[in-house]
Amino acid sequence: MKKRIIITAAVFGALAVVAGAFGTHGLDGTLTPQNLQIWHTAVEYQFYHVAALGLLSTLTRYQIRIVRHCYYLFLIGTVLFCVSLYLLACNKQIDISWLPPVLGPVTPMGGLCLIAGWVTLGIAAAKIKYK
């Protein structure tokens, strides 16, 4: 599990750097200031959860099942929240009309997964019997 968490953090981290650089150098002047801020919010939250995954990887040695749940909450939450914000930021530049309208609540669902991930991380830390 630790290896999977660290690999996920590394991939998310690399993609966040790419997205941040692209937002600064490739989208500046293309997006409205408000949409550029949405883009940068997605990058920031992606980075925050790279750090959260790094922290989570330190708990894998305790072999508690809740760490796995926390990993999946952070994984799903980061994908749903950040990708939906990236798409929202570019909605005028990219035709996303082909996406089903049911995807409207994806950002809040991703946010709820992230919140649940942090709560689960706290519960995991509380369950550990430290020596």
C-alpha positions, 0 to 999 in steps of 0.5 A: 500500500505504501508504494501505491500511495507514494506513486500516486503522490508522485504522479499527482505532484508531477501533474500539478507542476505541469498544470501550474506551469501551463496555467501560468505560461500557456493560459495567461491571456487566454482565460479570464482572470476569474477562470485563471484563479479557478485553474490555480485553485485546482493546482493548489488543492492538488498540491495540498493532497500530494502532501496529504498522501505523503503524510498518509504513506507514513501510516501504512506501517501500522497495518490499519485498514482505514489507511486504505479508505483514506487513500481512496478518498484522497485519490477520488476526491483529488481527481473529481475536485481538481479535474472538474475545476480544470474543466470549469476554468476552460469551459469557454475554450474547450467544448465540454457540451458532450459531458453529461449534465449530471456532472454538475455536482462533481466538484462538491462531491470531490470536495466531500471526498477530500473532507472525508479523507482528512477526517479519516486520516485523523481517525487513522492517527487516533487508532494507532497505538504508538510505542 
